[in-house]
Amino acid sequence: MSHLRHVSVFVDDPDPGHFCWVLHESTEDASIWVDLESSELSYPTWLDAFNAGVVS
């Protein structure tokens, strides 16, 4: 069993022009991912949200 965590960041756009980052992690079943954390604020561009999520 690997001791490495599989964590990913993606960007969601719940409303046009409002982008939020989401961190999620895979479970023991690699097809199932759970949300770990998400941004409280929205960002004006996809790239701004992504960069903020990577730093988190």
Biopython code that builds the backbone (N, CA, C, O; Angstrom):
import numpy as np
from Bio.PDB.StructureBuilder import StructureBuilder

atoms = [
    (1, "MET", "N", (0.840, -1.182, 0.000)),
    (1, "MET", "CA", (0.000, 0.000, 0.000)),
    (1, "MET", "C", (0.881, 1.239, 0.000)),
    (1, "MET", "O", (1.853, 1.321, 0.751)),
    (2, "SER", "N", (0.544, 2.182, -0.828)),
    (2, "SER", "CA", (1.301, 3.424, -0.936)),
    (2, "SER", "C", (0.954, 4.358, 0.218)),
    (2, "SER", "O", (-0.203, 4.450, 0.629)),
    (3, "HIS", "N", (1.952, 5.038, 0.727)),
    (3, "HIS", "CA", (1.722, 6.005, 1.797)),
    (3, "HIS", "C", (1.587, 7.420, 1.242)),
    (3, "HIS", "O", (1.442, 8.382, 1.996)),
    (4, "LEU", "N", (1.634, 7.534, -0.065)),
    (4, "LEU", "CA", (1.450, 8.839, -0.693)),
    (4, "LEU", "C", (-0.027, 9.129, -0.848)),
    (4, "LEU", "O", (-0.819, 8.242, -1.166)),
    (5, "ARG", "N", (-0.390, 10.376, -0.620)),
    (5, "ARG", "CA", (-1.770, 10.797, -0.817)),
    (5, "ARG", "C", (-1.930, 11.289, -2.250)),
    (5, "ARG", "O", (-1.033, 11.937, -2.791)),
    (6, "HIS", "N", (-3.053, 10.988, -2.854)),
    (6, "HIS", "CA", (-3.355, 11.455, -4.204)),
    (6, "HIS", "C", (-4.335, 12.620, -4.089)),
    (6, "HIS", "O", (-5.543, 12.433, -3.938)),
    (7, "VAL", "N", (-3.776, 13.826, -4.164)),
    (7, "VAL", "CA", (-4.556, 15.051, -4.012)),
    (7, "VAL", "C", (-4.515, 15.821, -5.325)),
    (7, "VAL", "O", (-3.485, 15.876, -5.997)),
    (8, "SER", "N", (-5.633, 16.405, -5.673)),
    (8, "SER", "CA", (-5.742, 17.145, -6.932)),
    (8, "SER", "C", (-6.475, 18.459, -6.678)),
    (8, "SER", "O", (-7.274, 18.571, -5.749)),
    (9, "VAL", "N", (-6.189, 19.442, -7.516)),
    (9, "VAL", "CA", (-6.929, 20.705, -7.472)),
    (9, "VAL", "C", (-7.664, 20.855, -8.795)),
    (9, "VAL", "O", (-7.112, 20.582, -9.861)),
    (10, "PHE", "N", (-8.909, 21.289, -8.715)),
    (10, "PHE", "CA", (-9.650, 21.608, -9.936)),
    (10, "PHE", "C", (-10.411, 22.908, -9.710)),
    (10, "PHE", "O", (-10.549, 23.375, -8.579)),
    (11, "VAL", "N", (-10.893, 23.473, -10.784)),
    (11, "VAL", "CA", (-11.612, 24.748, -10.722)),
    (11, "VAL", "C", (-13.065, 24.512, -11.110)),
    (11, "VAL", "O", (-13.363, 23.873, -12.119)),
    (12, "ASP", "N", (-13.953, 25.039, -10.291)),
    (12, "ASP", "CA", (-15.388, 24.962, -10.537)),
    (12, "ASP", "C", (-15.888, 26.368, -10.873)),
    (12, "ASP", "O", (-15.357, 27.356, -10.364)),
    (13, "ASP", "N", (-16.891, 26.457, -11.713)),
    (13, "ASP", "CA", (-17.479, 27.764, -12.029)),
    (13, "ASP", "C", (-18.984, 27.708, -11.762)),
    (13, "ASP", "O", (-19.777, 27.506, -12.681)),
    (14, "PRO", "N", (-19.370, 27.889, -10.494)),
    (14, "PRO", "CA", (-20.781, 27.772, -10.127)),
    (14, "PRO", "C", (-21.666, 28.825, -10.798)),
    (14, "PRO", "O", (-22.843, 28.572, -11.055)),
    (15, "ASP", "N", (-21.113, 29.988, -11.079)),
    (15, "ASP", "CA", (-21.815, 31.056, -11.788)),
    (15, "ASP", "C", (-20.877, 31.603, -12.857)),
    (15, "ASP", "O", (-19.666, 31.654, -12.638)),
    (16, "PRO", "N", (-21.401, 32.008, -13.996)),
    (16, "PRO", "CA", (-20.525, 32.558, -15.038)),
    (16, "PRO", "C", (-19.649, 33.705, -14.515)),
    (16, "PRO", "O", (-20.150, 34.655, -13.913)),
    (17, "GLY", "N", (-18.345, 33.604, -14.752)),
    (17, "GLY", "CA", (-17.417, 34.644, -14.319)),
    (17, "GLY", "C", (-16.972, 34.539, -12.875)),
    (17, "GLY", "O", (-16.254, 35.416, -12.395)),
    (18, "HIS", "N", (-17.378, 33.487, -12.162)),
    (18, "HIS", "CA", (-16.984, 33.269, -10.769)),
    (18, "HIS", "C", (-16.350, 31.886, -10.676)),
    (18, "HIS", "O", (-17.019, 30.871, -10.869)),
    (19, "PHE", "N", (-15.062, 31.856, -10.381)),
    (19, "PHE", "CA", (-14.313, 30.604, -10.365)),
    (19, "PHE", "C", (-13.829, 30.300, -8.952)),
    (19, "PHE", "O", (-13.347, 31.190, -8.252)),
    (20, "CYS", "N", (-13.958, 29.050, -8.536)),
    (20, "CYS", "CA", (-13.539, 28.603, -7.205)),
    (20, "CYS", "C", (-12.647, 27.369, -7.348)),
    (20, "CYS", "O", (-12.881, 26.522, -8.211)),
    (21, "TRP", "N", (-11.633, 27.276, -6.501)),
    (21, "TRP", "CA", (-10.789, 26.093, -6.515)),
    (21, "TRP", "C", (-11.337, 25.066, -5.536)),
    (21, "TRP", "O", (-11.982, 25.418, -4.549)),
    (22, "VAL", "N", (-11.080, 23.809, -5.814)),
    (22, "VAL", "CA", (-11.487, 22.702, -4.945)),
    (22, "VAL", "C", (-10.325, 21.718, -4.870)),
    (22, "VAL", "O", (-9.778, 21.315, -5.897)),
    (23, "LEU", "N", (-9.949, 21.334, -3.651)),
    (23, "LEU", "CA", (-8.953, 20.278, -3.446)),
    (23, "LEU", "C", (-9.698, 18.994, -3.143)),
    (23, "LEU", "O", (-10.605, 18.977, -2.310)),
    (24, "HIS", "N", (-9.319, 17.922, -3.814)),
    (24, "HIS", "CA", (-9.925, 16.651, -3.481)),
    (24, "HIS", "C", (-8.872, 15.555, -3.483)),
    (24, "HIS", "O", (-7.780, 15.717, -4.028)),
    (25, "GLU", "N", (-9.228, 14.428, -2.856)),
    (25, "GLU", "CA", (-8.287, 13.329, -2.645)),
    (25, "GLU", "C", (-8.957, 12.009, -3.006)),
    (25, "GLU", "O", (-10.145, 11.807, -2.756)),
    (26, "SER", "N", (-8.170, 11.118, -3.597)),
    (26, "SER", "CA", (-8.730, 9.807, -3.928)),
    (26, "SER", "C", (-8.799, 8.949, -2.671)),
    (26, "SER", "O", (-8.038, 9.137, -1.722)),
    (27, "THR", "N", (-9.722, 8.016, -2.691)),
    (27, "THR", "CA", (-9.877, 7.068, -1.584)),
    (27, "THR", "C", (-9.158, 5.777, -1.964)),
    (27, "THR", "O", (-8.442, 5.730, -2.964)),
    (28, "GLU", "N", (-9.350, 4.744, -1.173)),
    (28, "GLU", "CA", (-8.749, 3.452, -1.520)),
    (28, "GLU", "C", (-9.271, 2.953, -2.858)),
    (28, "GLU", "O", (-8.563, 2.255, -3.583)),
    (29, "ASP", "N", (-10.502, 3.309, -3.185)),
    (29, "ASP", "CA", (-11.068, 3.020, -4.501)),
    (29, "ASP", "C", (-10.714, 4.211, -5.388)),
    (29, "ASP", "O", (-11.288, 5.288, -5.230)),
    (30, "ALA", "N", (-9.791, 4.034, -6.306)),
    (30, "ALA", "CA", (-9.254, 5.142, -7.103)),
    (30, "ALA", "C", (-10.307, 5.856, -7.939)),
    (30, "ALA", "O", (-10.044, 6.942, -8.456)),
    (31, "SER", "N", (-11.485, 5.274, -8.081)),
    (31, "SER", "CA", (-12.541, 5.935, -8.851)),
    (31, "SER", "C", (-13.392, 6.866, -7.992)),
    (31, "SER", "O", (-14.287, 7.538, -8.505)),
    (32, "ILE", "N", (-13.118, 6.908, -6.690)),
    (32, "ILE", "CA", (-13.895, 7.756, -5.779)),
    (32, "ILE", "C", (-12.986, 8.831, -5.195)),
    (32, "ILE", "O", (-11.930, 8.537, -4.633)),
    (33, "TRP", "N", (-13.413, 10.075, -5.336)),
    (33, "TRP", "CA", (-12.678, 11.222, -4.805)),
    (33, "TRP", "C", (-13.554, 11.962, -3.809)),
    (33, "TRP", "O", (-14.767, 12.053, -3.996)),
    (34, "VAL", "N", (-12.949, 12.491, -2.751)),
    (34, "VAL", "CA", (-13.690, 13.266, -1.756)),
    (34, "VAL", "C", (-13.102, 14.676, -1.685)),
    (34, "VAL", "O", (-11.891, 14.861, -1.806)),
    (35, "ASP", "N", (-13.963, 15.652, -1.490)),
    (35, "ASP", "CA", (-13.512, 17.035, -1.364)),
    (35, "ASP", "C", (-12.836, 17.231, -0.016)),
    (35, "ASP", "O", (-13.346, 16.792, 1.015)),
    (36, "LEU", "N", (-11.679, 17.897, -0.033)),
    (36, "LEU", "CA", (-10.948, 18.216, 1.194)),
    (36, "LEU", "C", (-11.210, 19.655, 1.640)),
    (36, "LEU", "O", (-11.432, 19.929, 2.819)),
    (37, "GLU", "N", (-11.176, 20.558, 0.672)),
    (37, "GLU", "CA", (-11.283, 21.979, 0.974)),
    (37, "GLU", "C", (-11.668, 22.708, -0.309)),
    (37, "GLU", "O", (-11.401, 22.234, -1.413)),
    (38, "SER", "N", (-12.296, 23.865, -0.145)),
    (38, "SER", "CA", (-12.618, 24.691, -1.311)),
    (38, "SER", "C", (-12.511, 26.159, -0.928)),
    (38, "SER", "O", (-12.549, 26.515, 0.250)),
    (39, "SER", "N", (-12.378, 26.995, -1.936)),
    (39, "SER", "CA", (-12.218, 28.424, -1.676)),
    (39, "SER", "C", (-13.530, 29.022, -1.164)),
    (39, "SER", "O", (-14.621, 28.639, -1.588)),
    (40, "GLU", "N", (-13.387, 29.963, -0.249)),
    (40, "GLU", "CA", (-14.562, 30.669, 0.261)),
    (40, "GLU", "C", (-14.934, 31.825, -0.661)),
    (40, "GLU", "O", (-16.097, 32.223, -0.737)),
    (41, "LEU", "N", (-13.939, 32.357, -1.356)),
    (41, "LEU", "CA", (-14.157, 33.466, -2.272)),
    (41, "LEU", "C", (-14.090, 32.964, -3.705)),
    (41, "LEU", "O", (-13.507, 31.914, -3.978)),
    (42, "SER", "N", (-14.687, 33.714, -4.611)),
    (42, "SER", "CA", (-14.553, 33.372, -6.024)),
    (42, "SER", "C", (-13.481, 34.265, -6.646)),
    (42, "SER", "O", (-13.134, 35.316, -6.109)),
    (43, "TYR", "N", (-12.974, 33.822, -7.782)),
    (43, "TYR", "CA", (-11.907, 34.530, -8.494)),
    (43, "TYR", "C", (-12.423, 34.923, -9.871)),
    (43, "TYR", "O", (-13.299, 34.254, -10.420)),
    (44, "PRO", "N", (-11.884, 36.008, -10.437)),
    (44, "PRO", "CA", (-12.404, 36.497, -11.719)),
    (44, "PRO", "C", (-12.008, 35.647, -12.930)),
    (44, "PRO", "O", (-12.667, 35.702, -13.969)),
    (45, "THR", "N", (-10.931, 34.860, -12.799)),
    (45, "THR", "CA", (-10.509, 34.016, -13.917)),
    (45, "THR", "C", (-10.225, 32.598, -13.419)),
    (45, "THR", "O", (-9.961, 32.362, -12.240)),
    (46, "TRP", "N", (-10.291, 31.669, -14.371)),
    (46, "TRP", "CA", (-9.986, 30.275, -14.078)),
    (46, "TRP", "C", (-8.565, 30.151, -13.540)),
    (46, "TRP", "O", (-8.329, 29.449, -12.557)),
    (47, "LEU", "N", (-7.618, 30.833, -14.185)),
    (47, "LEU", "CA", (-6.214, 30.729, -13.803)),
    (47, "LEU", "C", (-5.967, 31.291, -12.403)),
    (47, "LEU", "O", (-5.178, 30.720, -11.650)),
    (48, "ASP", "N", (-6.616, 32.385, -12.042)),
    (48, "ASP", "CA", (-6.466, 32.932, -10.690)),
    (48, "ASP", "C", (-6.947, 31.919, -9.655)),
    (48, "ASP", "O", (-6.297, 31.720, -8.628)),
    (49, "ALA", "N", (-8.061, 31.292, -9.917)),
    (49, "ALA", "CA", (-8.589, 30.289, -8.972)),
    (49, "ALA", "C", (-7.665, 29.083, -8.890)),
    (49, "ALA", "O", (-7.397, 28.589, -7.794)),
    (50, "PHE", "N", (-7.181, 28.605, -10.011)),
    (50, "PHE", "CA", (-6.281, 27.461, -10.022)),
    (50, "PHE", "C", (-5.004, 27.761, -9.236)),
    (50, "PHE", "O", (-4.582, 26.967, -8.395)),
    (51, "ASN", "N", (-4.398, 28.908, -9.517)),
    (51, "ASN", "CA", (-3.149, 29.273, -8.824)),
    (51, "ASN", "C", (-3.370, 29.390, -7.315)),
    (51, "ASN", "O", (-2.513, 28.968, -6.538)),
    (52, "ALA", "N", (-4.487, 29.947, -6.894)),
    (52, "ALA", "CA", (-4.786, 30.062, -5.470)),
    (52, "ALA", "C", (-4.967, 28.677, -4.856)),
    (52, "ALA", "O", (-4.541, 28.445, -3.725)),
    (53, "GLY", "N", (-5.588, 27.761, -5.581)),
    (53, "GLY", "CA", (-5.770, 26.407, -5.067)),
    (53, "GLY", "C", (-4.473, 25.639, -4.943)),
    (53, "GLY", "O", (-4.304, 24.848, -4.015)),
    (54, "VAL", "N", (-3.562, 25.861, -5.862)),
    (54, "VAL", "CA", (-2.259, 25.184, -5.810)),
    (54, "VAL", "C", (-1.464, 25.662, -4.607)),
    (54, "VAL", "O", (-0.734, 24.879, -3.999)),
    (55, "VAL", "N", (-1.592, 26.920, -4.257)),
    (55, "VAL", "CA", (-0.855, 27.471, -3.125)),
    (55, "VAL", "C", (-1.439, 26.992, -1.799)),
    (55, "VAL", "O", (-0.713, 26.910, -0.808)),
    (56, "SER", "N", (-2.725, 26.675, -1.759)),
    (56, "SER", "CA", (-3.398, 26.295, -0.511)),
    (56, "SER", "C", (-2.897, 25.025, 0.076)),
    (56, "SER", "O", (-3.379, 24.596, 1.124)),
]
sb = StructureBuilder()
sb.init_structure("model")
sb.init_model(0)
sb.init_chain("A")
sb.init_seg("    ")
for serial, (resi, resn, name, xyz) in enumerate(atoms, 1):
    if name == "N":
        sb.init_residue(resn, " ", resi, " ")
    sb.init_atom(name, np.array(xyz, "f"), 0.0, 1.0, " ", f" {name:<3s}", serial, name[0])
structure = sb.get_structure()
